[in-house]
Structure formats: C-alpha cells, structure tokens
Amino acid sequence: MSRIARLAAAAGLAAGIATTAHAASIVDIAAGDERFSTLVAAVTAAGLVETLSGPGPFTVYAPLNDAFDALPAGTVETLLQPENVDQLTNVLLYHVDDRRLLSNQFAAGANFYRPILADSRLCITSHGGVTIADGTGDVANVVVADIVASNGVIHVIDKVLLPGTRPNCH
C-alpha cells in the first residue's frame, strides 16, 4: 500500500472515530429534523441554544411543528417577538427536565415530574404509552420516545405544553 493510500486510510479512520466520539446534542438532532423547525426557531429566539447544547443531562419533550400550528392563531408569532422572550423562555423550559429520563424510567401510573421551570409540575402517565398533562389540564402524547443525544434524551410530543395550574395527577 502506498504511503498516500495509508495516510488516506488513517485519516478516514480518524474521521470515523471523531464522528463516533462526538455524538449529536439535543439541539443538533432537533436542528437536523425539519419536523422541529418551529421548536428550533423558538429555542434560538429564547437564547437557549447554548444551554441545550451543553453537557446536560436533559430530557426534552419536543413538540412537533404541527403542535405549534395547533396553538391559537398568532401565538407563535407573538412569543417569538423580542419583547416576549421571558414568556417564550418559560414555555420552552416547561418542556425540559434536568435529568436524563428514558421512557422506561417513568414510574408506572400517573406521577408528578418537575421541569426546569420553577414552581411548575407536569403529570406524566406511563401505562402502555406515555402521556403528559400540562398546566392547562390538556394532555400531550409521546409519539416517539427515547431519541438519545450526547447530552440527554428527546421524547417527541404532539402538543405544546403550557404552564399554568398544577395538573391533576391522580
């Protein structure tokens, strides 16, 4: 094997190892999936990209674009305005837990979980699937569970979770 061929093979092997060693973060995964373009725009507008690209661990309940589309007309546009960054940040942090929780780690039945947003609760029910009740009392379904990232895990949901009163959990 020529020296150039050996160097090329070694470089290819090194690139493969580097790619394997640097798995995608939660933000990398979301940014690479068009189904999360509204979520990525919101995370960017709220200045949370660096945080959610950090070491974590995080569990993110990631609403699909369709979930944002189901909000009342003008809601997303209003939240994305610079003067509403605090409200947007609160909504987004309501979707984040500061632990890495795979779907098989949710306790059976209905249980309270605390997202990063202070003084708030989610009611996560695990029984033949996972659902999440938010502060409005509405329920999101986990439609894809356990997308593992380098800094946590993503559970894809079909509704934007909104803070409010403590959900009824039992």
NURODREN-127562 format. One record per residue: residue number from 1; x, y, z of N, C-alpha, C, O in turn. Coordinates in Angstrom, 1 decimal. Layout:
REM residues N
resi n_east n_north n_up ca_east ca_north ca_up c_east c_north c_up o_east o_north o_up
NUM X Y Z X Y Z X Y Z X Y Z
...
This chain:
REM residues 170
resi n_east n_north n_up ca_east ca_north ca_up c_east c_north c_up o_east o_north o_up
1 0.9 -1.2 0.0 0.0 0.0 0.0 0.9 1.2 0.0 1.9 1.3 0.8
2 0.6 2.2 -0.9 1.4 3.4 -0.9 1.3 4.2 0.3 0.3 4.1 1.1
3 2.2 5.1 0.5 2.2 6.0 1.7 0.9 6.9 1.6 0.3 7.1 2.7
4 0.6 7.4 0.5 -0.6 8.2 0.4 -1.9 7.5 0.7 -2.8 8.0 1.3
5 -2.0 6.2 0.2 -3.1 5.4 0.5 -3.2 5.1 2.0 -4.3 5.1 2.6
6 -2.1 4.8 2.6 -2.1 4.6 4.1 -2.5 5.8 4.8 -3.3 5.7 5.8
7 -2.0 7.0 4.4 -2.4 8.3 5.1 -3.9 8.5 4.9 -4.6 8.9 5.8
8 -4.4 8.3 3.7 -5.8 8.5 3.4 -6.7 7.5 4.3 -7.7 7.9 4.8
9 -6.3 6.3 4.4 -7.0 5.3 5.2 -7.0 5.7 6.6 -8.0 5.6 7.3
10 -5.8 6.1 7.1 -5.7 6.6 8.5 -6.6 7.8 8.8 -7.2 7.9 9.8
11 -6.6 8.7 7.8 -7.4 9.9 8.0 -8.9 9.6 8.0 -9.7 10.1 8.8
12 -9.3 8.6 7.2 -10.7 8.2 7.1 -11.1 7.5 8.4 -12.2 7.7 9.0
13 -10.2 6.7 9.0 -10.4 6.0 10.2 -10.5 7.0 11.4 -11.4 6.9 12.2
14 -9.6 8.0 11.4 -9.6 9.0 12.4 -10.9 9.9 12.3 -11.5 10.2 13.4
15 -11.4 10.2 11.1 -12.6 10.9 11.0 -13.8 10.1 11.5 -14.7 10.7 12.1
16 -13.8 8.8 11.2 -14.9 8.0 11.7 -14.9 7.9 13.2 -16.0 7.9 13.8
17 -13.7 7.8 13.8 -13.6 7.8 15.3 -14.1 9.1 15.9 -14.8 9.1 16.9
18 -13.7 10.2 15.3 -14.1 11.5 15.8 -15.6 11.7 15.7 -16.2 12.2 16.7
19 -16.2 11.3 14.6 -17.6 11.4 14.5 -18.3 10.5 15.5 -19.3 11.0 16.1
20 -17.8 9.3 15.8 -18.5 8.5 16.8 -18.3 9.0 18.2 -19.2 9.0 19.0
21 -17.1 9.6 18.5 -16.9 10.1 19.8 -17.7 11.4 20.1 -18.0 11.7 21.2
22 -18.1 12.1 19.1 -18.9 13.4 19.2 -20.3 13.1 18.8 -20.6 13.5 17.6
23 -21.1 12.5 19.6 -22.5 12.3 19.2 -23.2 13.6 19.2 -22.8 14.6 19.8
24 -24.3 13.6 18.5 -25.1 14.8 18.4 -25.8 15.2 19.7 -26.4 14.4 20.4
25 -25.9 16.5 19.9 -26.6 17.0 21.1 -28.1 17.1 20.8 -28.5 16.9 19.6
26 -28.8 17.4 21.8 -30.3 17.6 21.6 -30.5 18.7 20.5 -31.4 18.5 19.7
27 -29.8 19.8 20.6 -30.0 20.9 19.6 -29.6 20.4 18.2 -30.3 20.7 17.2
28 -28.5 19.6 18.1 -28.1 19.1 16.8 -29.1 18.2 16.2 -29.4 18.3 15.0
29 -29.7 17.4 17.0 -30.7 16.4 16.5 -32.0 17.2 16.0 -32.5 16.9 15.0
30 -32.4 18.1 16.9 -33.6 18.9 16.5 -33.4 19.7 15.3 -34.2 19.8 14.4
31 -32.2 20.4 15.2 -31.9 21.2 14.0 -31.8 20.4 12.7 -32.0 20.9 11.6
32 -31.5 19.1 12.8 -31.3 18.3 11.7 -32.6 17.6 11.2 -32.6 16.8 10.3
33 -33.7 17.9 11.9 -35.0 17.3 11.6 -36.1 18.4 11.3 -36.4 19.1 12.3
34 -36.5 18.5 10.1 -37.5 19.5 9.7 -38.7 19.5 10.5 -39.4 20.6 10.6
35 -39.1 18.4 11.1 -40.3 18.4 12.0 -40.2 19.2 13.2 -41.2 19.5 13.9
36 -39.0 19.7 13.5 -38.8 20.5 14.7 -38.4 22.0 14.4 -37.8 22.7 15.2
37 -38.6 22.4 13.2 -38.1 23.7 12.7 -38.7 24.9 13.6 -38.0 25.8 13.9
38 -40.0 24.8 14.0 -40.6 25.8 14.9 -39.9 25.8 16.2 -39.6 26.8 16.8
39 -39.7 24.6 16.8 -39.1 24.5 18.1 -37.7 25.0 18.0 -37.2 25.8 18.9
40 -36.9 24.7 17.0 -35.5 25.3 16.9 -35.6 26.8 16.8 -34.7 27.5 17.4
41 -36.5 27.3 16.0 -36.6 28.8 15.9 -36.9 29.4 17.3 -36.4 30.5 17.6
42 -37.8 28.8 18.0 -38.1 29.3 19.4 -36.9 29.2 20.3 -36.7 30.1 21.1
43 -36.2 28.0 20.3 -35.1 27.9 21.2 -34.0 28.9 20.8 -33.4 29.5 21.7
44 -33.8 29.2 19.5 -32.9 30.2 19.1 -33.3 31.6 19.6 -32.5 32.4 20.1
45 -34.6 31.9 19.4 -35.1 33.3 19.8 -35.0 33.5 21.3 -34.8 34.6 21.7
46 -35.1 32.4 22.1 -35.1 32.5 23.5 -33.6 32.5 24.0 -33.4 32.7 25.2
47 -32.7 32.3 23.1 -31.3 32.2 23.6 -30.9 31.0 24.3 -30.0 31.0 25.2
48 -31.6 29.9 24.0 -31.3 28.6 24.8 -30.5 27.6 24.0 -30.3 26.5 24.5
49 -30.0 28.0 22.8 -29.2 27.0 22.0 -28.0 26.5 22.8 -27.7 25.3 22.9
50 -27.2 27.5 23.3 -26.0 27.1 24.0 -26.3 26.2 25.3 -25.6 25.2 25.5
51 -27.3 26.6 26.0 -27.7 25.8 27.2 -28.1 24.4 26.8 -27.6 23.4 27.4
52 -28.9 24.2 25.8 -29.4 22.9 25.4 -28.4 22.1 24.5 -28.6 20.9 24.2
53 -27.3 22.8 24.2 -26.2 22.1 23.5 -25.1 21.7 24.6 -24.2 21.0 24.2
54 -25.3 22.2 25.8 -24.3 21.9 26.9 -24.4 20.5 27.3 -25.1 19.7 26.8
55 -23.6 20.2 28.4 -23.4 18.9 28.8 -24.7 18.2 29.4 -24.8 17.0 29.4
56 -25.6 19.0 29.9 -26.8 18.3 30.5 -26.5 17.6 31.8 -25.6 18.1 32.5
57 -27.3 16.6 32.1 -28.2 15.9 31.2 -29.6 16.6 31.2 -29.9 17.3 32.1
58 -30.2 16.4 30.0 -31.6 17.0 29.8 -32.5 15.9 29.3 -32.1 15.0 28.6
59 -33.8 16.1 29.6 -34.8 15.4 28.9 -35.7 16.5 28.3 -36.1 17.4 29.0
60 -35.9 16.4 27.0 -36.7 17.4 26.3 -37.9 16.8 25.7 -37.8 15.8 25.0
61 -39.1 17.3 26.1 -40.3 16.9 25.5 -40.5 17.9 24.3 -40.9 19.0 24.5
62 -40.2 17.4 23.1 -40.1 18.2 21.9 -41.4 18.2 21.1 -41.7 17.2 20.4
63 -42.1 19.3 21.0 -43.3 19.4 20.2 -43.0 19.4 18.7 -42.0 20.1 18.3
64 -43.7 18.7 18.0 -43.6 18.8 16.5 -44.2 20.1 16.0 -44.9 20.8 16.7
65 -43.8 20.5 14.8 -44.3 21.7 14.1 -45.9 21.7 14.2 -46.4 22.8 14.4
66 -46.5 20.6 13.9 -48.0 20.5 14.0 -48.5 20.9 15.3 -49.6 21.5 15.4
67 -47.8 20.6 16.4 -48.2 21.0 17.7 -48.2 22.5 17.9 -49.1 23.1 18.5
68 -47.2 23.2 17.4 -47.2 24.7 17.4 -48.3 25.2 16.5 -48.9 26.2 16.8
69 -48.5 24.6 15.3 -49.6 25.0 14.4 -51.0 25.0 15.1 -51.9 25.7 14.7
70 -51.1 24.1 16.0 -52.4 23.9 16.7 -52.7 24.9 17.8 -53.9 25.1 18.2
71 -51.7 25.7 18.1 -52.0 26.8 19.1 -52.8 27.9 18.4 -52.9 28.0 17.2
72 -53.5 28.7 19.2 -54.4 29.7 18.6 -53.6 30.6 17.7 -52.4 30.9 17.9
73 -54.2 31.1 16.6 -53.6 31.9 15.6 -52.8 33.1 16.2 -53.3 33.8 17.1
74 -51.6 33.3 15.8 -50.8 34.4 16.3 -50.0 34.1 17.5 -49.1 34.9 17.9
75 -50.2 33.0 18.2 -49.5 32.7 19.4 -48.0 32.5 19.2 -47.2 33.2 19.9
76 -47.6 31.8 18.2 -46.2 31.5 18.0 -45.5 32.8 17.6 -44.4 33.2 18.1
77 -46.1 33.6 16.7 -45.5 34.8 16.2 -45.4 35.8 17.4 -44.4 36.5 17.5
78 -46.4 35.9 18.3 -46.3 36.7 19.4 -45.2 36.3 20.4 -44.4 37.2 20.8
79 -45.0 35.0 20.6 -44.0 34.5 21.5 -42.6 34.8 21.0 -41.6 35.0 21.7
80 -42.5 34.8 19.7 -41.2 35.0 19.0 -40.7 36.4 19.0 -39.6 36.7 18.6
81 -41.6 37.3 19.4 -41.2 38.8 19.4 -40.2 39.0 20.5 -40.4 38.5 21.6
82 -39.2 39.8 20.3 -38.1 40.1 21.3 -38.7 40.5 22.7 -38.1 40.1 23.7
83 -39.7 41.3 22.7 -40.3 41.8 24.0 -41.0 40.6 24.8 -41.3 40.8 25.9
84 -41.2 39.5 24.2 -41.8 38.4 24.8 -40.8 37.2 25.2 -41.3 36.1 25.4
85 -39.5 37.5 25.1 -38.5 36.5 25.3 -38.7 35.8 26.7 -38.5 34.5 26.8
86 -39.1 36.5 27.7 -39.2 35.8 29.0 -40.4 34.8 29.0 -40.3 33.7 29.6
87 -41.5 35.2 28.4 -42.6 34.3 28.3 -42.3 33.1 27.4 -42.6 31.9 27.8
88 -41.6 33.3 26.3 -41.1 32.2 25.4 -40.2 31.3 26.2 -40.3 30.0 26.1
89 -39.3 31.8 26.9 -38.3 31.0 27.7 -39.1 30.2 28.7 -38.7 29.0 28.9
90 -40.1 30.7 29.4 -40.8 29.9 30.4 -41.6 28.8 29.7 -41.6 27.7 30.2
91 -42.1 29.0 28.5 -42.8 27.9 27.8 -41.8 26.8 27.4 -42.1 25.7 27.6
92 -40.7 27.2 26.9 -39.7 26.3 26.5 -39.1 25.5 27.6 -39.0 24.3 27.5
93 -38.8 26.1 28.7 -38.2 25.4 29.9 -39.2 24.5 30.5 -38.9 23.6 31.3
94 -40.5 24.7 30.3 -41.6 23.8 30.8 -41.5 22.5 30.0 -42.0 21.5 30.5
95 -40.7 22.4 29.0 -40.5 21.2 28.2 -39.2 20.5 28.5 -38.8 19.5 27.8
96 -38.5 21.0 29.5 -37.1 20.4 29.8 -37.0 20.0 31.3 -37.4 20.7 32.2
97 -36.5 18.8 31.4 -36.2 18.3 32.8 -34.7 18.2 32.8 -34.0 17.9 31.8
98 -34.1 18.4 34.0 -32.6 18.4 34.1 -32.1 17.1 34.5 -31.1 17.0 35.2
99 -32.8 16.1 34.1 -32.3 14.7 34.2 -32.4 14.0 32.9 -33.2 14.5 32.0
100 -31.8 12.9 32.7 -31.9 12.0 31.5 -32.9 10.9 31.9 -32.6 10.0 32.6
101 -34.1 11.1 31.3 -35.2 10.1 31.7 -35.6 9.4 30.4 -36.3 10.0 29.6
102 -35.3 8.1 30.3 -35.8 7.3 29.2 -37.2 6.9 29.5 -37.6 6.9 30.7
103 -37.9 6.5 28.5 -39.3 6.2 28.8 -39.6 5.1 29.8 -40.6 5.1 30.5
104 -38.6 4.1 29.8 -38.8 3.0 30.8 -38.4 3.4 32.2 -38.6 2.7 33.2
105 -38.0 4.7 32.4 -37.7 5.2 33.7 -38.8 6.0 34.3 -38.8 6.4 35.5
106 -39.9 6.2 33.6 -41.1 6.9 34.1 -41.8 5.9 35.0 -42.1 4.8 34.6
107 -42.1 6.3 36.2 -42.8 5.3 37.1 -44.2 5.0 36.5 -44.8 5.8 35.9
108 -44.6 3.7 36.8 -45.9 3.3 36.3 -47.0 4.1 36.9 -46.9 4.5 38.1
109 -48.0 4.3 36.1 -49.1 5.1 36.6 -48.9 6.6 36.4 -48.1 7.0 35.5
110 -49.6 7.5 37.1 -49.6 8.9 37.0 -48.7 9.5 38.1 -48.9 9.2 39.3
111 -47.7 10.3 37.7 -46.8 10.8 38.7 -46.3 12.2 38.3 -46.2 12.6 37.1
112 -46.1 13.1 39.3 -45.6 14.4 39.0 -44.1 14.4 38.7 -43.3 13.7 39.3
113 -43.7 15.2 37.7 -42.3 15.5 37.4 -42.2 17.0 37.4 -43.1 17.7 37.0
114 -41.0 17.4 37.7 -40.7 18.9 37.8 -39.8 19.3 36.6 -38.7 18.8 36.6
115 -40.3 20.1 35.7 -39.4 20.6 34.7 -38.5 21.7 35.2 -38.7 22.0 36.4
116 -37.6 22.2 34.4 -36.7 23.2 34.9 -37.5 24.5 35.3 -37.0 25.1 36.3
117 -38.6 24.8 34.7 -39.3 26.0 35.0 -39.8 25.9 36.5 -40.5 25.0 36.9
118 -39.3 26.8 37.3 -39.5 26.8 38.7 -41.0 26.8 39.1 -41.8 27.4 38.4
119 -41.3 26.1 40.2 -42.7 26.1 40.7 -43.7 25.5 39.7 -44.9 26.0 39.8
120 -43.3 24.6 38.9 -44.3 24.0 38.0 -44.2 22.5 38.0 -43.2 21.9 38.5
121 -45.2 21.9 37.5 -45.3 20.4 37.5 -45.9 19.9 36.2 -46.7 20.6 35.6
122 -45.4 18.7 35.8 -46.1 18.0 34.7 -46.6 16.7 35.3 -46.0 16.2 36.3
123 -47.7 16.2 34.8 -48.1 14.9 35.3 -47.9 13.9 34.1 -48.5 14.0 33.1
124 -46.9 13.0 34.3 -46.6 12.0 33.3 -47.2 10.7 33.7 -46.9 10.2 34.7
125 -47.9 10.2 32.7 -48.6 8.9 32.9 -48.0 7.9 32.0 -47.9 8.0 30.8
126 -47.5 6.8 32.6 -46.9 5.7 31.9 -47.7 4.4 32.1 -47.7 3.8 33.2
127 -48.4 4.0 31.0 -49.1 2.8 31.1 -49.5 2.4 29.6 -50.5 2.9 29.1
128 -48.7 1.6 29.0 -49.0 1.2 27.6 -48.7 2.4 26.7 -49.2 2.4 25.5
129 -48.0 3.3 27.1 -47.6 4.5 26.3 -47.4 5.6 27.4 -47.6 5.4 28.6
130 -46.9 6.8 26.9 -46.6 7.9 27.8 -47.4 9.1 27.4 -47.4 9.5 26.2
131 -48.1 9.7 28.4 -48.8 11.0 28.2 -48.3 12.0 29.2 -47.9 11.6 30.3
132 -48.5 13.3 28.8 -48.0 14.3 29.7 -49.1 15.4 29.8 -49.5 16.0 28.8
133 -49.6 15.6 31.1 -50.6 16.6 31.3 -49.9 17.9 31.7 -49.0 17.8 32.6
134 -50.3 19.0 31.2 -49.6 20.3 31.5 -50.5 21.2 32.4 -51.5 20.7 33.0
135 -50.1 22.4 32.6 -50.8 23.3 33.4 -52.1 23.8 33.0 -52.9 24.4 33.7
136 -52.5 23.4 31.8 -53.9 23.7 31.3 -54.8 22.5 31.5 -56.0 22.7 31.3
137 -54.2 21.4 31.9 -55.0 20.2 32.0 -55.1 19.4 30.8 -55.7 18.3 30.8
138 -54.6 19.9 29.7 -54.6 19.2 28.4 -53.5 18.1 28.4 -52.6 18.2 29.3
139 -53.6 17.2 27.5 -52.6 16.1 27.5 -51.9 16.0 26.2 -52.5 16.0 25.1
140 -50.6 15.8 26.3 -49.8 15.5 25.1 -49.4 14.0 25.1 -49.2 13.4 26.1
141 -49.3 13.5 23.9 -48.9 12.1 23.7 -47.5 12.1 23.3 -47.1 12.8 22.5
142 -46.7 11.1 23.9 -45.3 10.9 23.4 -45.5 10.0 22.2 -45.9 8.9 22.3
143 -45.2 10.6 21.0 -45.3 9.8 19.8 -44.1 9.1 19.3 -44.1 8.2 18.5
144 -42.9 9.6 19.8 -41.7 8.9 19.6 -40.9 9.1 20.9 -40.7 10.2 21.3
145 -40.5 8.0 21.4 -39.7 8.1 22.7 -38.3 7.7 22.5 -37.9 7.1 21.6
146 -37.5 8.2 23.4 -36.1 7.8 23.6 -35.2 8.1 22.4 -34.4 7.2 22.0
147 -35.2 9.3 21.9 -34.2 9.7 20.9 -33.0 10.1 21.7 -33.0 11.2 22.4
148 -31.9 9.3 21.8 -30.8 9.5 22.7 -29.8 10.5 22.0 -29.4 10.4 20.8
149 -29.4 11.5 22.8 -28.4 12.5 22.4 -27.2 12.4 23.3 -27.3 11.7 24.3
150 -26.2 13.1 22.9 -25.0 13.1 23.7 -25.2 13.7 25.1 -24.5 13.4 26.1
151 -26.2 14.6 25.2 -26.4 15.3 26.5 -27.8 15.1 27.1 -28.3 15.9 27.9
152 -28.4 14.0 26.6 -29.7 13.7 27.2 -30.6 12.8 26.2 -30.1 12.0 25.5
153 -31.9 13.1 26.3 -32.9 12.3 25.5 -34.0 13.2 25.1 -34.4 14.2 25.8
154 -34.6 12.9 24.0 -35.7 13.7 23.4 -36.9 12.7 23.4 -36.8 11.5 22.9
155 -38.1 13.2 23.8 -39.3 12.5 23.6 -40.2 13.4 22.8 -40.4 14.6 23.2
156 -40.6 12.9 21.6 -41.4 13.8 20.7 -42.8 13.7 21.1 -43.4 12.7 21.4
157 -43.4 15.0 21.2 -44.8 15.1 21.7 -45.7 15.8 20.6 -45.2 16.5 19.7
158 -47.0 15.6 20.7 -47.9 16.1 19.7 -48.7 17.4 20.2 -49.7 17.8 19.6
159 -48.2 18.0 21.3 -48.8 19.2 21.8 -47.8 20.0 22.5 -46.8 19.5 23.1
160 -47.9 21.4 22.4 -47.1 22.3 23.1 -47.6 22.3 24.6 -48.7 22.5 24.8
161 -46.7 22.0 25.5 -47.0 22.1 26.9 -47.0 23.5 27.4 -46.1 24.3 27.1
162 -48.1 23.8 28.1 -48.2 25.2 28.6 -48.3 25.2 30.1 -49.0 24.5 30.7
163 -47.5 26.1 30.8 -47.6 26.2 32.2 -48.9 26.8 32.6 -49.6 27.4 31.8
164 -49.2 26.6 33.9 -50.5 27.1 34.4 -50.6 26.5 35.8 -49.7 26.6 36.6
165 -51.8 26.0 36.1 -52.0 25.5 37.4 -51.5 24.1 37.5 -51.1 23.5 36.5
166 -51.3 23.5 38.7 -50.8 22.2 38.8 -51.8 21.2 38.3 -52.9 21.2 38.6
167 -51.3 20.3 37.3 -52.2 19.4 36.7 -52.7 18.4 37.7 -52.0 18.0 38.6
168 -53.9 17.9 37.5 -54.5 16.8 38.3 -53.8 15.5 37.9 -53.8 15.1 36.7
169 -53.2 14.9 38.8 -52.3 13.7 38.5 -52.8 12.4 39.1 -52.2 11.4 38.8
170 -53.8 12.4 39.8 -54.3 11.1 40.4 -55.8 11.0 40.3 -56.4 10.0 40.8
